[in-house]
């Protein structure tokens, strides 16, 4: 039970850190608001998660 709480806390802290970076550091990045940049910003997290999950599935096969 304790490991689940630790995992949730780690995810919340990491999420909060990323949010703060985006909030206060995002405006200093020179990114032009184009359609391509919007698509990259929206689709990149899904692709990164899919790649991570596929990599994990290939490296840790299920046992029958």
N, CA, C and O atoms as CSV, one atom per row, in Angstrom:
chain,resi,resn,atom,element,x,y,z
A,1,UNK,N,N,0.824,-1.192,0.000
A,1,UNK,CA,C,0.000,0.000,0.000
A,1,UNK,C,C,0.868,1.255,0.000
A,1,UNK,O,O,0.545,2.242,-0.661
A,2,UNK,N,N,1.949,1.211,0.731
A,2,UNK,CA,C,2.829,2.364,0.815
A,2,UNK,C,C,3.493,2.692,-0.500
A,2,UNK,O,O,3.728,3.863,-0.800
A,3,UNK,N,N,3.802,1.666,-1.300
A,3,UNK,CA,C,4.453,1.927,-2.578
A,3,UNK,C,C,3.499,2.613,-3.546
A,3,UNK,O,O,3.930,3.420,-4.370
A,4,UNK,N,N,2.209,2.304,-3.456
A,4,UNK,CA,C,1.228,2.963,-4.315
A,4,UNK,C,C,1.107,4.439,-3.958
A,4,UNK,O,O,1.000,5.289,-4.842
A,5,UNK,N,N,1.124,4.739,-2.683
A,5,UNK,CA,C,1.039,6.123,-2.243
A,5,UNK,C,C,2.290,6.874,-2.690
A,5,UNK,O,O,2.200,8.011,-3.155
A,6,UNK,N,N,3.456,6.244,-2.552
A,6,UNK,CA,C,4.695,6.878,-3.000
A,6,UNK,C,C,4.657,7.158,-4.492
A,6,UNK,O,O,5.076,8.228,-4.933
A,7,UNK,N,N,4.161,6.214,-5.270
A,7,UNK,CA,C,4.079,6.397,-6.713
A,7,UNK,C,C,3.151,7.554,-7.064
A,7,UNK,O,O,3.480,8.382,-7.913
A,8,UNK,N,N,1.999,7.612,-6.416
A,8,UNK,CA,C,1.044,8.689,-6.687
A,8,UNK,C,C,1.643,10.038,-6.309
A,8,UNK,O,O,1.482,11.016,-7.040
A,9,UNK,N,N,2.331,10.097,-5.176
A,9,UNK,CA,C,2.975,11.350,-4.774
A,9,UNK,C,C,4.053,11.776,-5.764
A,9,UNK,O,O,4.165,12.958,-6.090
A,10,UNK,N,N,4.844,10.823,-6.243
A,10,UNK,CA,C,5.880,11.149,-7.224
A,10,UNK,C,C,5.262,11.701,-8.507
A,10,UNK,O,O,5.758,12.678,-9.068
A,11,UNK,N,N,4.191,11.080,-8.965
A,11,UNK,CA,C,3.525,11.548,-10.183
A,11,UNK,C,C,2.943,12.946,-9.974
A,11,UNK,O,O,3.054,13.800,-10.854
A,12,UNK,N,N,2.331,13.184,-8.827
A,12,UNK,CA,C,1.767,14.502,-8.551
A,12,UNK,C,C,2.844,15.577,-8.469
A,12,UNK,O,O,2.664,16.678,-8.991
A,13,UNK,N,N,3.954,15.267,-7.821
A,13,UNK,CA,C,5.044,16.241,-7.712
A,13,UNK,C,C,5.653,16.523,-9.073
A,13,UNK,O,O,5.931,17.677,-9.397
A,14,UNK,N,N,5.867,15.486,-9.877
A,14,UNK,CA,C,6.410,15.679,-11.225
A,14,UNK,C,C,5.442,16.491,-12.083
A,14,UNK,O,O,5.865,17.373,-12.831
A,15,UNK,N,N,4.163,16.200,-11.980
A,15,UNK,CA,C,3.160,16.946,-12.735
A,15,UNK,C,C,3.119,18.411,-12.316
A,15,UNK,O,O,3.004,19.302,-13.157
A,16,UNK,N,N,3.213,18.652,-11.029
A,16,UNK,CA,C,3.215,20.021,-10.538
A,16,UNK,C,C,4.462,20.765,-11.021
A,16,UNK,O,O,4.379,21.937,-11.388
A,17,UNK,N,N,5.605,20.098,-11.022
A,17,UNK,CA,C,6.833,20.726,-11.500
A,17,UNK,C,C,6.752,21.086,-12.972
A,17,UNK,O,O,7.172,22.169,-13.379
A,18,UNK,N,N,6.211,20.174,-13.768
A,18,UNK,CA,C,6.054,20.454,-15.198
A,18,UNK,C,C,5.081,21.612,-15.410
A,18,UNK,O,O,5.308,22.469,-16.264
A,19,UNK,N,N,4.010,21.636,-14.642
A,19,UNK,CA,C,3.032,22.724,-14.761
A,19,UNK,C,C,3.650,24.074,-14.435
A,19,UNK,O,O,3.386,25.064,-15.118
A,20,UNK,N,N,4.478,24.114,-13.386
A,20,UNK,CA,C,5.137,25.365,-13.016
A,20,UNK,C,C,6.109,25.798,-14.117
A,20,UNK,O,O,6.182,26.980,-14.453
A,21,UNK,N,N,6.852,24.843,-14.675
A,21,UNK,CA,C,7.767,25.179,-15.777
A,21,UNK,C,C,7.019,25.731,-16.978
A,21,UNK,O,O,7.458,26.701,-17.595
A,22,UNK,N,N,5.903,25.124,-17.309
A,22,UNK,CA,C,5.112,25.603,-18.444
A,22,UNK,C,C,4.533,26.985,-18.141
A,22,UNK,O,O,4.540,27.870,-18.996
A,23,UNK,N,N,4.035,27.159,-16.925
A,23,UNK,CA,C,3.383,28.423,-16.558
A,23,UNK,C,C,4.346,29.601,-16.566
A,23,UNK,O,O,4.046,30.657,-17.123
A,24,UNK,N,N,5.512,29.409,-15.940
A,24,UNK,CA,C,6.417,30.540,-15.780
A,24,UNK,C,C,7.563,30.562,-16.798
A,24,UNK,O,O,8.155,31.617,-17.023
A,25,UNK,N,N,7.881,29.444,-17.403
A,25,UNK,CA,C,8.968,29.425,-18.372
A,25,UNK,C,C,8.515,29.321,-19.808
A,25,UNK,O,O,9.292,29.572,-20.729
A,26,UNK,N,N,7.259,28.952,-20.008
A,26,UNK,CA,C,6.754,28.756,-21.361
A,26,UNK,C,C,6.670,30.021,-22.188
A,26,UNK,O,O,6.857,29.985,-23.404
A,27,UNK,N,N,6.394,31.123,-21.549
A,27,UNK,CA,C,6.251,32.372,-22.305
A,27,UNK,C,C,7.589,32.896,-22.821
A,27,UNK,O,O,7.614,33.732,-23.724
A,28,UNK,N,N,8.692,32.423,-22.266
A,28,UNK,CA,C,10.007,32.882,-22.725
A,28,UNK,C,C,10.526,32.075,-23.919
A,28,UNK,O,O,11.554,32.423,-24.499
A,29,UNK,N,N,9.826,31.006,-24.287
A,29,UNK,CA,C,10.243,30.213,-25.445
A,29,UNK,C,C,9.738,30.862,-26.733
A,29,UNK,O,O,8.570,31.243,-26.818
A,30,UNK,N,N,10.607,30.989,-27.733
A,30,UNK,CA,C,10.195,31.614,-28.998
A,30,UNK,C,C,9.500,30.619,-29.936
A,30,UNK,O,O,10.091,30.178,-30.922
A,31,UNK,N,N,8.264,30.270,-29.634
A,31,UNK,CA,C,7.505,29.324,-30.445
A,31,UNK,C,C,6.397,30.082,-31.157
A,31,UNK,O,O,5.587,30.759,-30.524
A,32,UNK,N,N,6.370,29.961,-32.484
A,32,UNK,CA,C,5.328,30.633,-33.255
A,32,UNK,C,C,4.047,29.805,-33.224
A,32,UNK,O,O,4.114,28.578,-33.305
A,33,UNK,N,N,2.890,30.438,-33.110
A,33,UNK,CA,C,1.621,29.694,-33.036
A,33,UNK,C,C,1.138,29.238,-34.414
A,33,UNK,O,O,0.252,29.860,-34.999
A,34,UNK,N,N,1.715,28.162,-34.926
A,34,UNK,CA,C,1.284,27.618,-36.210
A,34,UNK,C,C,0.532,26.311,-35.992
A,34,UNK,O,O,0.562,25.739,-34.902
A,35,UNK,N,N,-0.135,25.851,-37.027
A,35,UNK,CA,C,-0.894,24.602,-36.935
A,35,UNK,C,C,0.012,23.411,-36.660
A,35,UNK,O,O,-0.362,22.506,-35.913
A,36,UNK,N,N,1.183,23.403,-37.250
A,36,UNK,CA,C,2.112,22.297,-37.054
A,36,UNK,C,C,2.577,22.242,-35.598
A,36,UNK,O,O,2.636,21.162,-35.010
A,37,UNK,N,N,2.903,23.377,-35.019
A,37,UNK,CA,C,3.337,23.414,-33.629
A,37,UNK,C,C,2.226,22.972,-32.672
A,37,UNK,O,O,2.489,22.314,-31.666
A,38,UNK,N,N,0.998,23.336,-32.992
A,38,UNK,CA,C,-0.135,22.916,-32.168
A,38,UNK,C,C,-0.303,21.403,-32.243
A,38,UNK,O,O,-0.507,20.755,-31.216
A,39,UNK,N,N,-0.222,20.836,-33.430
A,39,UNK,CA,C,-0.343,19.391,-33.578
A,39,UNK,C,C,0.772,18.654,-32.835
A,39,UNK,O,O,0.529,17.631,-32.194
A,40,UNK,N,N,1.981,19.176,-32.926
A,40,UNK,CA,C,3.101,18.560,-32.209
A,40,UNK,C,C,2.851,18.611,-30.708
A,40,UNK,O,O,3.064,17.616,-30.015
A,41,UNK,N,N,2.408,19.741,-30.201
A,41,UNK,CA,C,2.171,19.883,-28.762
A,41,UNK,C,C,1.052,18.967,-28.275
A,41,UNK,O,O,1.104,18.472,-27.149
A,42,UNK,N,N,0.047,18.740,-29.107
A,42,UNK,CA,C,-1.079,17.905,-28.700
A,42,UNK,C,C,-0.765,16.422,-28.843
A,42,UNK,O,O,-1.138,15.630,-27.978
A,43,UNK,N,N,-0.087,16.033,-29.917
A,43,UNK,CA,C,0.134,14.620,-30.193
A,43,UNK,C,C,1.406,14.043,-29.577
A,43,UNK,O,O,1.506,12.829,-29.395
A,44,UNK,N,N,2.370,14.887,-29.255
A,44,UNK,CA,C,3.647,14.388,-28.734
A,44,UNK,C,C,3.492,13.563,-27.448
A,44,UNK,O,O,4.095,12.494,-27.359
A,45,UNK,N,N,2.720,14.003,-26.452
A,45,UNK,CA,C,2.605,13.168,-25.246
A,45,UNK,C,C,2.029,11.778,-25.518
A,45,UNK,O,O,2.469,10.797,-24.918
A,46,UNK,N,N,1.050,11.690,-26.417
A,46,UNK,CA,C,0.467,10.384,-26.748
A,46,UNK,C,C,1.485,9.485,-27.432
A,46,UNK,O,O,1.576,8.296,-27.124
A,47,UNK,N,N,2.249,10.047,-28.357
A,47,UNK,CA,C,3.269,9.249,-29.042
A,47,UNK,C,C,4.375,8.818,-28.091
A,47,UNK,O,O,4.850,7.685,-28.165
A,48,UNK,N,N,4.781,9.699,-27.211
A,48,UNK,CA,C,5.835,9.347,-26.248
A,48,UNK,C,C,5.351,8.236,-25.321
A,48,UNK,O,O,6.100,7.301,-25.039
A,49,UNK,N,N,4.123,8.326,-24.848
A,49,UNK,CA,C,3.572,7.285,-23.984
A,49,UNK,C,C,3.428,5.968,-24.731
A,49,UNK,O,O,3.724,4.910,-24.174
A,50,UNK,N,N,2.981,6.012,-25.976
A,50,UNK,CA,C,2.850,4.791,-26.770
A,50,UNK,C,C,4.208,4.128,-26.981
A,50,UNK,O,O,4.322,2.907,-26.876
A,51,UNK,N,N,5.222,4.906,-27.272
A,51,UNK,CA,C,6.567,4.359,-27.459
A,51,UNK,C,C,7.076,3.749,-26.157
A,51,UNK,O,O,7.670,2.671,-26.171
A,52,UNK,N,N,6.852,4.422,-25.039
A,52,UNK,CA,C,7.301,3.898,-23.749
A,52,UNK,C,C,6.595,2.591,-23.402
A,52,UNK,O,O,7.227,1.658,-22.909
A,53,UNK,N,N,5.292,2.518,-23.656
A,53,UNK,CA,C,4.559,1.296,-23.353
A,53,UNK,C,C,4.954,0.155,-24.279
A,53,UNK,O,O,5.049,-0.990,-23.836
A,54,UNK,N,N,5.187,0.445,-25.557
A,54,UNK,CA,C,5.653,-0.598,-26.480
A,54,UNK,C,C,7.031,-1.103,-26.095
A,54,UNK,O,O,7.297,-2.304,-26.144
A,55,UNK,N,N,7.911,-0.180,-25.711
A,55,UNK,CA,C,9.252,-0.571,-25.283
A,55,UNK,C,C,9.184,-1.462,-24.049
A,55,UNK,O,O,9.914,-2.448,-23.942
A,56,UNK,N,N,8.308,-1.110,-23.125
A,56,UNK,CA,C,8.158,-1.912,-21.919
A,56,UNK,C,C,7.591,-3.286,-22.244
A,56,UNK,O,O,8.022,-4.283,-21.666
A,57,UNK,N,N,6.635,-3.350,-23.157
A,57,UNK,CA,C,6.034,-4.641,-23.527
A,57,UNK,C,C,7.057,-5.543,-24.216
A,57,UNK,O,O,7.045,-6.755,-24.004
A,58,UNK,N,N,7.935,-4.975,-25.032
A,58,UNK,CA,C,8.936,-5.774,-25.712
A,58,UNK,C,C,10.037,-6.240,-24.777
A,58,UNK,O,O,10.590,-7.322,-24.974
A,59,UNK,N,N,10.366,-5.455,-23.771
A,59,UNK,CA,C,11.456,-5.818,-22.857
A,59,UNK,C,C,10.995,-6.709,-21.711
A,59,UNK,O,O,11.812,-7.418,-21.124
A,60,UNK,N,N,9.726,-6.689,-21.382
A,60,UNK,CA,C,9.207,-7.495,-20.290
A,60,UNK,C,C,8.024,-8.321,-20.800
A,60,UNK,O,O,6.870,-7.959,-20.573
A,61,UNK,N,N,8.312,-9.438,-21.493
A,61,UNK,CA,C,7.215,-10.243,-22.042
A,61,UNK,C,C,6.387,-10.892,-20.910
A,61,UNK,O,O,6.884,-11.136,-19.811
A,62,UNK,N,N,5.140,-11.152,-21.218
A,62,UNK,CA,C,4.247,-11.767,-20.232
A,62,UNK,C,C,4.614,-13.232,-20.057
A,62,UNK,O,O,5.046,-13.897,-20.999
A,63,UNK,N,N,4.437,-13.720,-18.842
A,63,UNK,CA,C,4.682,-15.133,-18.549
A,63,UNK,C,C,3.354,-15.862,-18.588
A,63,UNK,O,O,2.349,-15.372,-18.074
A,64,UNK,N,N,3.356,-17.032,-19.199
A,64,UNK,CA,C,2.123,-17.819,-19.296
A,64,UNK,C,C,1.882,-18.661,-18.076
A,64,UNK,O,O,0.884,-19.379,-18.009
